Amino acid sequence: MSWKIPLFDLSIGEEEVQAVSEVLRSRWISMGDVTRQFETEFAQKHGSKHAIAVCNCTAALHLALRAIGIKEGDEVICPSLTFVATANPILYVGASPVFAEVTSRGDLTISCKDIEEKITEKTRALVVVHYGGWPCDMERIMQIAKSHGLGVIEDAAHASFAEYGKTKVGNFGDVGCFSFFSNKNMTTAEGGMLTTNDDEIAERLCLMRSHGMTATSIDRFEGHAANYDVVDLGFNYRLDDIRSSIGLVQLKKIVSFNRTRKRLTELYLSKLRDIDGVIIPFRDLMENGSERLSSFHIFPVLITANELKRDTVREQLTAKGVQTSIHYQPVHLFRIYRERLGYKRGDLPLTEWVADHQLTLPLYPRMSKEDLTYVTDSLTECLASSK
């Protein structure tokens, strides 16, 4: 259908069109100098020693797990309130995901308390998700990891340029993983990035993203390497120069995009603050100040009005032309995880409650104040109809 207010809208201009055209005219469109430039600028602006571009964030997570040595028989703790791509790569490497609760109804990031309770002798790493752009409690998470000798991977798919204590996410753990899918704060259509401050990990990541080869196609083309060896079991996870050219332009805009998202989030908060039947996650962090600075990727709410069903509200908003989404269905309740690992409803009661009540409202830089007001007025009308 044609939405009056879509869930998101692309922020793409003529600069991106021109950048792609220049790559096409160059006659080199696979991974090359433009991708190298994208990596360099991303690393500099994110405060990371290394940035390695890949085809998507799922590939980034897979490589990150391989790079820190996760293998068959290991356990990796991760949240269940996330996109399934957070957990699937743990299975790719033969390890078992161990799902942890969210912190609370007001903080949908992974619970540090539950992480500690889930650690066993088989636990080798944590994959933490900066949900909706809100950084996890990285100080506590790194303390836990250090005390137990665990690796840490940051799933920062939502969190480009989010900060914890003035440090951008992706710089705390062994590896940070970013997504540039079309609905993310900055996009390359498809694409992802790994960040690390560890030279050895960076070297492994670069090898594994391109078949484990010691030389890339552009190296051979430019005459820098006549021969090459294959020194690891790698993958074809490269990012091409076409998408990287879009990323370079988007990288110049991301701070402005996030600033606009913050203003819109604050407007949402002001309009919904006193509405009965709605819990606004991360409200306290926004209103009372915090060392956690979000990228404001999505605006999630929890519908609690008179046992009004979240799906009923979605249907009513759809009828008014407002597109919404759910972030997320709990991963531990998907059939593959129920059948392979024995998870069942009731294993993570807080996560399951949140998932049953969560609703994501539209948020994107091109959204106007009038658009947002229409969304909040529509939601208020839906809630009022339940009384």
FENDA-V202479 format. One record per residue. N is the residue number from 1. RES is the residue in three letters. SS is DSSP state (helix for helix, strand for strand, loop for the rest). D_FIRST is the distance of its C-alpha to the first C-alpha in Angstrom with 2 decimals. Layout:
BEGIN
n=N res=RES ss=SS d_first=D_FIRST
n=N res=RES ss=SS d_first=D_FIRST
END
This chain:
BEGIN
n=1 res=MET ss=loop d_first=0.00
n=2 res=SER ss=loop d_first=3.78
n=3 res=TRP ss=loop d_first=6.12
n=4 res=LYS ss=loop d_first=9.51
n=5 res=ILE ss=strand d_first=11.23
n=6 res=PRO ss=loop d_first=10.16
n=7 res=LEU ss=loop d_first=12.58
n=8 res=PHE ss=loop d_first=14.40
n=9 res=ASP ss=loop d_first=14.79
n=10 res=LEU ss=loop d_first=17.46
n=11 res=SER ss=loop d_first=20.79
n=12 res=ILE ss=loop d_first=22.11
n=13 res=GLY ss=loop d_first=24.55
n=14 res=GLU ss=helix d_first=27.06
n=15 res=GLU ss=helix d_first=29.47
n=16 res=GLU ss=helix d_first=27.46
n=17 res=VAL ss=helix d_first=27.13
n=18 res=GLN ss=helix d_first=30.88
n=19 res=ALA ss=helix d_first=31.74
n=20 res=VAL ss=helix d_first=30.03
n=21 res=SER ss=helix d_first=31.75
n=22 res=GLU ss=helix d_first=35.07
n=23 res=VAL ss=helix d_first=34.78
n=24 res=LEU ss=helix d_first=33.95
n=25 res=ARG ss=helix d_first=36.94
n=26 res=SER ss=helix d_first=39.15
n=27 res=ARG ss=loop d_first=38.96
n=28 res=TRP ss=loop d_first=38.68
n=29 res=ILE ss=loop d_first=35.15
n=30 res=SER ss=loop d_first=35.75
n=31 res=MET ss=loop d_first=37.11
n=32 res=GLY ss=loop d_first=39.74
n=33 res=ASP ss=helix d_first=40.94
n=34 res=VAL ss=helix d_first=37.57
n=35 res=THR ss=helix d_first=36.64
n=36 res=ARG ss=helix d_first=40.09
n=37 res=GLN ss=helix d_first=39.53
n=38 res=PHE ss=helix d_first=36.19
n=39 res=GLU ss=helix d_first=38.02
n=40 res=THR ss=helix d_first=40.90
n=41 res=GLU ss=helix d_first=38.93
n=42 res=PHE ss=helix d_first=36.70
n=43 res=ALA ss=helix d_first=39.88
n=44 res=GLN ss=helix d_first=41.60
n=45 res=LYS ss=helix d_first=38.88
n=46 res=HIS ss=helix d_first=38.30
n=47 res=GLY ss=loop d_first=42.03
n=48 res=SER ss=loop d_first=42.20
n=49 res=LYS ss=loop d_first=45.01
n=50 res=HIS ss=strand d_first=42.83
n=51 res=ALA ss=strand d_first=39.20
n=52 res=ILE ss=strand d_first=38.19
n=53 res=ALA ss=strand d_first=34.91
n=54 res=VAL ss=strand d_first=33.15
n=55 res=CYS ss=loop d_first=30.08
n=56 res=ASN ss=loop d_first=28.16
n=57 res=CYS ss=helix d_first=29.02
n=58 res=THR ss=helix d_first=29.46
n=59 res=ALA ss=helix d_first=32.18
n=60 res=ALA ss=helix d_first=33.61
n=61 res=LEU ss=helix d_first=34.00
n=62 res=HIS ss=helix d_first=35.58
n=63 res=LEU ss=helix d_first=38.03
n=64 res=ALA ss=helix d_first=38.83
n=65 res=LEU ss=helix d_first=39.85
n=66 res=ARG ss=helix d_first=41.95
n=67 res=ALA ss=helix d_first=43.51
n=68 res=ILE ss=loop d_first=44.80
n=69 res=GLY ss=loop d_first=46.20
n=70 res=ILE ss=loop d_first=44.05
n=71 res=LYS ss=loop d_first=44.99
n=72 res=GLU ss=loop d_first=45.20
n=73 res=GLY ss=loop d_first=46.42
n=74 res=ASP ss=loop d_first=45.37
n=75 res=GLU ss=strand d_first=43.17
n=76 res=VAL ss=strand d_first=40.59
n=77 res=ILE ss=strand d_first=39.30
n=78 res=CYS ss=strand d_first=35.67
n=79 res=PRO ss=strand d_first=33.10
n=80 res=SER ss=loop d_first=30.82
n=81 res=LEU ss=loop d_first=28.16
n=82 res=THR ss=loop d_first=26.78
n=83 res=PHE ss=loop d_first=24.67
n=84 res=VAL ss=loop d_first=26.47
n=85 res=ALA ss=helix d_first=27.57
n=86 res=THR ss=helix d_first=30.15
n=87 res=ALA ss=helix d_first=31.95
n=88 res=ASN ss=helix d_first=31.56
n=89 res=PRO ss=helix d_first=33.95
n=90 res=ILE ss=helix d_first=36.59
n=91 res=LEU ss=helix d_first=36.58
n=92 res=TYR ss=helix d_first=36.64
n=93 res=VAL ss=loop d_first=40.06
n=94 res=GLY ss=loop d_first=41.35
n=95 res=ALA ss=loop d_first=41.39
n=96 res=SER ss=strand d_first=40.03
n=97 res=PRO ss=strand d_first=37.48
n=98 res=VAL ss=strand d_first=38.79
n=99 res=PHE ss=strand d_first=36.08
n=100 res=ALA ss=strand d_first=36.93
n=101 res=GLU ss=loop d_first=35.63
n=102 res=VAL ss=strand d_first=33.87
n=103 res=THR ss=strand d_first=36.34
n=104 res=SER ss=strand d_first=35.17
n=105 res=ARG ss=loop d_first=32.32
n=106 res=GLY ss=loop d_first=32.87
n=107 res=ASP ss=strand d_first=33.13
n=108 res=LEU ss=strand d_first=30.77
n=109 res=THR ss=strand d_first=32.80
n=110 res=ILE ss=strand d_first=35.22
n=111 res=SER ss=loop d_first=38.24
n=112 res=CYS ss=helix d_first=41.52
n=113 res=LYS ss=helix d_first=43.41
n=114 res=ASP ss=helix d_first=41.57
n=115 res=ILE ss=helix d_first=42.00
n=116 res=GLU ss=helix d_first=45.73
n=117 res=GLU ss=helix d_first=45.80
n=118 res=LYS ss=helix d_first=44.01
n=119 res=ILE ss=loop d_first=46.38
n=120 res=THR ss=loop d_first=48.71
n=121 res=GLU ss=loop d_first=51.23
n=122 res=LYS ss=loop d_first=48.53
n=123 res=THR ss=strand d_first=46.18
n=124 res=ARG ss=strand d_first=46.05
n=125 res=ALA ss=strand d_first=43.10
n=126 res=LEU ss=strand d_first=40.34
n=127 res=VAL ss=strand d_first=36.77
n=128 res=VAL ss=strand d_first=35.45
n=129 res=VAL ss=strand d_first=31.88
n=130 res=HIS ss=loop d_first=31.35
n=131 res=TYR ss=helix d_first=28.41
n=132 res=GLY ss=helix d_first=25.84
n=133 res=GLY ss=helix d_first=28.35
n=134 res=TRP ss=loop d_first=31.18
n=135 res=PRO ss=loop d_first=34.37
n=136 res=CYS ss=loop d_first=36.13
n=137 res=ASP ss=loop d_first=39.71
n=138 res=MET ss=helix d_first=41.04
n=139 res=GLU ss=helix d_first=44.60
n=140 res=ARG ss=helix d_first=44.92
n=141 res=ILE ss=helix d_first=43.05
n=142 res=MET ss=helix d_first=45.42
n=143 res=GLN ss=helix d_first=48.38
n=144 res=ILE ss=helix d_first=47.37
n=145 res=ALA ss=helix d_first=46.84
n=146 res=LYS ss=helix d_first=50.17
n=147 res=SER ss=helix d_first=52.10
n=148 res=HIS ss=helix d_first=50.88
n=149 res=GLY ss=loop d_first=50.82
n=150 res=LEU ss=loop d_first=47.08
n=151 res=GLY ss=strand d_first=44.82
n=152 res=VAL ss=strand d_first=41.75
n=153 res=ILE ss=strand d_first=38.47
n=154 res=GLU ss=strand d_first=35.94
n=155 res=ASP ss=strand d_first=32.28
n=156 res=ALA ss=loop d_first=31.12
n=157 res=ALA ss=loop d_first=27.65
n=158 res=HIS ss=loop d_first=26.36
n=159 res=ALA ss=loop d_first=29.53
n=160 res=SER ss=loop d_first=30.42
n=161 res=PHE ss=loop d_first=33.18
n=162 res=ALA ss=loop d_first=33.28
n=163 res=GLU ss=strand d_first=36.91
n=164 res=TYR ss=strand d_first=39.31
n=165 res=GLY ss=loop d_first=42.55
n=166 res=LYS ss=loop d_first=42.05
n=167 res=THR ss=strand d_first=41.54
n=168 res=LYS ss=strand d_first=38.21
n=169 res=VAL ss=loop d_first=36.76
n=170 res=GLY ss=loop d_first=37.43
n=171 res=ASN ss=loop d_first=41.10
n=172 res=PHE ss=loop d_first=42.28
n=173 res=GLY ss=loop d_first=42.04
n=174 res=ASP ss=loop d_first=43.23
n=175 res=VAL ss=strand d_first=39.90
n=176 res=GLY ss=strand d_first=36.66
n=177 res=CYS ss=strand d_first=33.38
n=178 res=PHE ss=strand d_first=30.51
n=179 res=SER ss=strand d_first=27.00
n=180 res=PHE ss=loop d_first=25.42
n=181 res=PHE ss=strand d_first=22.06
n=182 res=SER ss=loop d_first=19.23
n=183 res=ASN ss=loop d_first=18.29
n=184 res=LYS ss=loop d_first=22.00
n=185 res=ASN ss=loop d_first=24.04
n=186 res=MET ss=loop d_first=25.35
n=187 res=THR ss=loop d_first=23.94
n=188 res=THR ss=loop d_first=25.32
n=189 res=ALA ss=strand d_first=22.12
n=190 res=GLU ss=loop d_first=24.10
n=191 res=GLY ss=loop d_first=27.48
n=192 res=GLY ss=strand d_first=29.76
n=193 res=MET ss=strand d_first=33.15
n=194 res=LEU ss=strand d_first=36.17
n=195 res=THR ss=strand d_first=38.68
n=196 res=THR ss=strand d_first=42.19
n=197 res=ASN ss=loop d_first=45.56
n=198 res=ASP ss=loop d_first=47.48
n=199 res=ASP ss=helix d_first=48.96
n=200 res=GLU ss=helix d_first=49.44
n=201 res=ILE ss=helix d_first=45.92
n=202 res=ALA ss=helix d_first=44.60
n=203 res=GLU ss=helix d_first=46.80
n=204 res=ARG ss=helix d_first=45.55
n=205 res=LEU ss=helix d_first=41.90
n=206 res=CYS ss=helix d_first=42.52
n=207 res=LEU ss=helix d_first=44.35
n=208 res=MET ss=helix d_first=41.89
n=209 res=ARG ss=loop d_first=38.77
n=210 res=SER ss=strand d_first=40.47
n=211 res=HIS ss=loop d_first=42.25
n=212 res=GLY ss=loop d_first=45.10
n=213 res=MET ss=strand d_first=46.56
n=214 res=THR ss=loop d_first=49.01
n=215 res=ALA ss=loop d_first=47.81
n=216 res=THR ss=loop d_first=44.43
n=217 res=SER ss=helix d_first=43.61
n=218 res=ILE ss=helix d_first=43.99
n=219 res=ASP ss=helix d_first=47.34
n=220 res=ARG ss=helix d_first=48.64
n=221 res=PHE ss=helix d_first=47.32
n=222 res=GLU ss=loop d_first=49.04
n=223 res=GLY ss=loop d_first=52.22
n=224 res=HIS ss=loop d_first=52.27
n=225 res=ALA ss=loop d_first=52.52
n=226 res=ALA ss=loop d_first=54.16
n=227 res=ASN ss=loop d_first=53.81
n=228 res=TYR ss=loop d_first=51.79
n=229 res=ASP ss=loop d_first=52.03
n=230 res=VAL ss=strand d_first=49.50
n=231 res=VAL ss=loop d_first=50.48
n=232 res=ASP ss=loop d_first=47.65
n=233 res=LEU ss=loop d_first=45.10
n=234 res=GLY ss=loop d_first=42.17
n=235 res=PHE ss=loop d_first=38.62
n=236 res=ASN ss=strand d_first=36.55
n=237 res=TYR ss=loop d_first=34.45
n=238 res=ARG ss=loop d_first=34.95
n=239 res=LEU ss=loop d_first=32.66
n=240 res=ASP ss=loop d_first=32.90
n=241 res=ASP ss=helix d_first=33.88
n=242 res=ILE ss=helix d_first=30.64
n=243 res=ARG ss=helix d_first=28.68
n=244 res=SER ss=helix d_first=31.72
n=245 res=SER ss=helix d_first=31.78
n=246 res=ILE ss=helix d_first=28.33
n=247 res=GLY ss=helix d_first=29.64
n=248 res=LEU ss=helix d_first=32.71
n=249 res=VAL ss=helix d_first=30.78
n=250 res=GLN ss=helix d_first=28.45
n=251 res=LEU ss=helix d_first=31.63
n=252 res=LYS ss=helix d_first=32.91
n=253 res=LYS ss=helix d_first=29.89
n=254 res=ILE ss=helix d_first=29.38
n=255 res=VAL ss=helix d_first=31.85
n=256 res=SER ss=helix d_first=30.21
n=257 res=PHE ss=helix d_first=26.72
n=258 res=ASN ss=helix d_first=28.17
n=259 res=ARG ss=helix d_first=30.03
n=260 res=THR ss=helix d_first=26.92
n=261 res=ARG ss=helix d_first=25.21
n=262 res=LYS ss=helix d_first=28.41
n=263 res=ARG ss=helix d_first=28.39
n=264 res=LEU ss=helix d_first=24.84
n=265 res=THR ss=helix d_first=25.84
n=266 res=GLU ss=helix d_first=28.95
n=267 res=LEU ss=helix d_first=27.04
n=268 res=TYR ss=helix d_first=24.86
n=269 res=LEU ss=helix d_first=28.15
n=270 res=SER ss=helix d_first=29.84
n=271 res=LYS ss=helix d_first=27.20
n=272 res=LEU ss=helix d_first=26.88
n=273 res=ARG ss=loop d_first=30.52
n=274 res=ASP ss=loop d_first=31.84
n=275 res=ILE ss=loop d_first=28.96
n=276 res=ASP ss=loop d_first=30.16
n=277 res=GLY ss=loop d_first=28.27
n=278 res=VAL ss=strand d_first=26.93
n=279 res=ILE ss=strand d_first=28.77
n=280 res=ILE ss=loop d_first=28.05
n=281 res=PRO ss=loop d_first=29.26
n=282 res=PHE ss=loop d_first=31.55
n=283 res=ARG ss=helix d_first=32.16
n=284 res=ASP ss=helix d_first=35.91
n=285 res=LEU ss=helix d_first=35.80
n=286 res=MET ss=helix d_first=34.00
n=287 res=GLU ss=helix d_first=36.23
n=288 res=ASN ss=helix d_first=39.55
n=289 res=GLY ss=loop d_first=39.54
n=290 res=SER ss=loop d_first=39.65
n=291 res=GLU ss=loop d_first=40.76
n=292 res=ARG ss=strand d_first=37.28
n=293 res=LEU ss=strand d_first=35.10
n=294 res=SER ss=loop d_first=31.41
n=295 res=SER ss=loop d_first=29.09
n=296 res=PHE ss=loop d_first=26.45
n=297 res=HIS ss=loop d_first=23.79
n=298 res=ILE ss=loop d_first=21.69
n=299 res=PHE ss=strand d_first=22.15
n=300 res=PRO ss=strand d_first=22.63
n=301 res=VAL ss=strand d_first=23.65
n=302 res=LEU ss=strand d_first=25.17
n=303 res=ILE ss=strand d_first=24.41
n=304 res=THR ss=loop d_first=27.78
n=305 res=ALA ss=helix d_first=27.76
n=306 res=ASN ss=helix d_first=29.86
n=307 res=GLU ss=helix d_first=28.63
n=308 res=LEU ss=loop d_first=25.09
n=309 res=LYS ss=loop d_first=22.96
n=310 res=ARG ss=helix d_first=20.67
n=311 res=ASP ss=helix d_first=18.02
n=312 res=THR ss=helix d_first=18.35
n=313 res=VAL ss=helix d_first=17.74
n=314 res=ARG ss=helix d_first=14.59
n=315 res=GLU ss=helix d_first=13.30
n=316 res=GLN ss=helix d_first=14.57
n=317 res=LEU ss=helix d_first=13.08
n=318 res=THR ss=helix d_first=9.54
n=319 res=ALA ss=helix d_first=10.47
n=320 res=LYS ss=loop d_first=11.66
n=321 res=GLY ss=loop d_first=8.64
n=322 res=VAL ss=strand d_first=10.62
n=323 res=GLN ss=loop d_first=9.72
n=324 res=THR ss=loop d_first=12.91
n=325 res=SER ss=strand d_first=14.81
n=326 res=ILE ss=loop d_first=18.24
n=327 res=HIS ss=loop d_first=21.20
n=328 res=TYR ss=loop d_first=22.54
n=329 res=GLN ss=loop d_first=23.38
n=330 res=PRO ss=loop d_first=27.18
n=331 res=VAL ss=helix d_first=28.35
n=332 res=HIS ss=helix d_first=31.51
n=333 res=LEU ss=helix d_first=29.70
n=334 res=PHE ss=loop d_first=28.00
n=335 res=ARG ss=helix d_first=29.95
n=336 res=ILE ss=helix d_first=31.62
n=337 res=TYR ss=helix d_first=33.14
n=338 res=ARG ss=helix d_first=34.12
n=339 res=GLU ss=helix d_first=35.84
n=340 res=ARG ss=helix d_first=37.42
n=341 res=LEU ss=helix d_first=38.46
n=342 res=GLY ss=loop d_first=38.63
n=343 res=TYR ss=loop d_first=36.26
n=344 res=LYS ss=loop d_first=35.20
n=345 res=ARG ss=loop d_first=33.56
n=346 res=GLY ss=loop d_first=36.05
n=347 res=ASP ss=loop d_first=37.18
n=348 res=LEU ss=loop d_first=35.29
n=349 res=PRO ss=helix d_first=34.85
n=350 res=LEU ss=helix d_first=33.81
n=351 res=THR ss=helix d_first=31.18
n=352 res=GLU ss=helix d_first=29.86
n=353 res=TRP ss=helix d_first=29.84
n=354 res=VAL ss=helix d_first=27.95
n=355 res=ALA ss=helix d_first=25.34
n=356 res=ASP ss=helix d_first=24.90
n=357 res=HIS ss=helix d_first=24.46
n=358 res=GLN ss=strand d_first=22.75
n=359 res=LEU ss=strand d_first=19.46
n=360 res=THR ss=strand d_first=18.35
n=361 res=LEU ss=strand d_first=17.15
n=362 res=PRO ss=loop d_first=15.73
n=363 res=LEU ss=loop d_first=18.61
n=364 res=TYR ss=loop d_first=19.11
n=365 res=PRO ss=loop d_first=21.81
n=366 res=ARG ss=loop d_first=19.86
n=367 res=MET ss=loop d_first=18.75
n=368 res=SER ss=loop d_first=20.78
n=369 res=LYS ss=helix d_first=22.84
n=370 res=GLU ss=helix d_first=20.98
n=371 res=ASP ss=helix d_first=17.64
n=372 res=LEU ss=helix d_first=19.53
n=373 res=THR ss=helix d_first=21.23
n=374 res=TYR ss=helix d_first=18.07
n=375 res=VAL ss=helix d_first=17.09
n=376 res=THR ss=helix d_first=20.67
n=377 res=ASP ss=helix d_first=21.03
n=378 res=SER ss=helix d_first=17.98
n=379 res=LEU ss=helix d_first=19.44
n=380 res=THR ss=helix d_first=22.85
n=381 res=GLU ss=helix d_first=21.80
n=382 res=CYS ss=helix d_first=20.39
n=383 res=LEU ss=helix d_first=23.67
n=384 res=ALA ss=helix d_first=25.77
n=385 res=SER ss=loop d_first=24.43
n=386 res=SER ss=loop d_first=25.92
n=387 res=LYS ss=loop d_first=29.40
END
